[in-house]
Amino acid sequence: MTARQLLVHQLDHAYGATTVLEGITLAVPAGRTVALVGPSGCGKTTLLHLCAGLLDVQHGRIAQPFAPTAVMFQQPRLLPWMNTRDNIALGLKARGMLRAQRHRAAQDMALALGLTEASLLQFPAELSGGMQSRAALARALVLSPALLLMDEPFSALDVGLRYQLHQLLLEQQARTGMAVLLITHDLMEAVRLADDVLVMRPAPGRIVAHYQPPGAALGRGDTLVHQCAAELQQHPDVRAAFDLPALAAADAPALGRWRITVPDEAQAGSHPVMQIGEP
Ligand SMILES: Nc1ncnc2c1ncn2[C@@H]1O[C@H](COP(=O)(O)OP(=O)(O)OP(=O)(O)O)[C@@H](O)[C@H]1O
């Protein structure tokens, strides 16, 4: 039986006369993380908002079978007049969960993500940026989402905190089997977290490369993540996407040690899922 998956098929999107996404085809199956990387302005946020239903599909198709879905934005977006616990419990309140029950769930998730009991009664303005990010992640995860859509949620964090939240996210995913679509500028973050890394080029935004880091994300050590990120950054399609100068022949890597595949337009066109090779 095929796993449930978010499917995006031949999606185009324009703002006015400007096409910002063209021919986007991808799949995010349950239990997997797909990272979208690409330069600023290539349409990543637009694509995520289309997947979240925050924008209407103009052309192409999105099949989104998951519920519930949670979205994490680049900014924590905590409500300033609510304490941390109430911010985390907001979605549970909207679901109609009783007060004592949602406070308990919010507290359990907050503590699991490294927030302190004292911070639960503090207001966002009293929290550090890192604590606000933890609260935003807790607010998303407490909903037990089947699909988590993340728009550069860790970009403002220092490397240590980012690593901690990466691990917490991966552990939660291993427990629940949620599907994750992650937007990031950071190749290292992409190869640390993702099963599939999709590289986008701008004007109009399109997917130009598909990279599969080896093994399960939870088991990837720092050395492997650094190697993979370096290899990804050396690939000519990735360099072109980010407008990096081509490498001199002497510096060019031995490509193909890891899996880098360019989406096959013909295959994608005849099949709703972009072809994804076995790792
Ligand atoms: N509401 C809008 N109206 C018109 N143009 C828009 C709108 N939102 C985004 N754009 C344009 O669409 C393009 C893609 O924007 P988008 O925010 O999706 O890119 P991005 O890859 O997420 O960028 P970044 O990494 O900087 O967040 C950009 O040229 C942007 O200026």
PDBQT file of the ligand as one rigid body, heavy atoms in Angstrom, charges set to zero:
ROOT
HETATM    1  N1  LIG A 301       2.060  38.782  -2.480  1.00  0.00    +0.000 N 
HETATM    2  C1  LIG A 301       2.956  38.964  -3.452  1.00  0.00    +0.000 A 
HETATM    3  N2  LIG A 301       2.701  39.784  -4.486  1.00  0.00    +0.000 NA
HETATM    4  C2  LIG A 301       3.584  39.939  -5.483  1.00  0.00    +0.000 A 
HETATM    5  N3  LIG A 301       4.774  39.323  -5.557  1.00  0.00    +0.000 NA
HETATM    6  C3  LIG A 301       5.088  38.494  -4.543  1.00  0.00    +0.000 A 
HETATM    7  C4  LIG A 301       4.199  38.261  -3.443  1.00  0.00    +0.000 A 
HETATM    8  N4  LIG A 301       4.783  37.383  -2.600  1.00  0.00    +0.000 NA
HETATM    9  C5  LIG A 301       5.974  37.085  -3.145  1.00  0.00    +0.000 A 
HETATM   10  N5  LIG A 301       6.163  37.742  -4.297  1.00  0.00    +0.000 N 
HETATM   11  C6  LIG A 301       7.328  37.629  -5.185  1.00  0.00    +0.000 C 
HETATM   12  O1  LIG A 301       7.383  36.287  -5.594  1.00  0.00    +0.000 OA
HETATM   13  C7  LIG A 301       8.736  35.836  -5.640  1.00  0.00    +0.000 C 
HETATM   14  C8  LIG A 301       8.898  34.636  -4.753  1.00  0.00    +0.000 C 
HETATM   15  O2  LIG A 301       8.722  35.056  -3.397  1.00  0.00    +0.000 OA
HETATM   16  P1  LIG A 301       8.826  34.011  -2.201  1.00  0.00    +0.000 P 
HETATM   17  O3  LIG A 301       8.664  34.773  -0.943  1.00  0.00    +0.000 OA
HETATM   18  O4  LIG A 301       7.906  32.889  -2.459  1.00  0.00    +0.000 OA
HETATM   19  O5  LIG A 301      10.335  33.511  -2.375  1.00  0.00    +0.000 OA
HETATM   20  P2  LIG A 301      11.295  32.785  -1.322  1.00  0.00    +0.000 P 
HETATM   21  O6  LIG A 301      12.122  31.838  -2.091  1.00  0.00    +0.000 OA
HETATM   22  O7  LIG A 301      10.499  32.246  -0.199  1.00  0.00    +0.000 OA
HETATM   23  O8  LIG A 301      12.180  34.019  -0.809  1.00  0.00    +0.000 OA
HETATM   24  P3  LIG A 301      12.966  34.162   0.605  1.00  0.00    +0.000 P 
HETATM   25  O9  LIG A 301      13.907  33.022   0.675  1.00  0.00    +0.000 OA
HETATM   26  O10 LIG A 301      13.643  35.500   0.456  1.00  0.00    +0.000 OA
HETATM   27  O11 LIG A 301      11.919  34.147   1.685  1.00  0.00    +0.000 OA
HETATM   28  C9  LIG A 301       9.588  37.045  -5.239  1.00  0.00    +0.000 C 
HETATM   29  O12 LIG A 301      10.027  37.688  -6.411  1.00  0.00    +0.000 OA
HETATM   30  C10 LIG A 301       8.623  37.920  -4.477  1.00  0.00    +0.000 C 
HETATM   31  O13 LIG A 301       8.976  39.270  -4.614  1.00  0.00    +0.000 OA
ENDROOT
TORSDOF 0
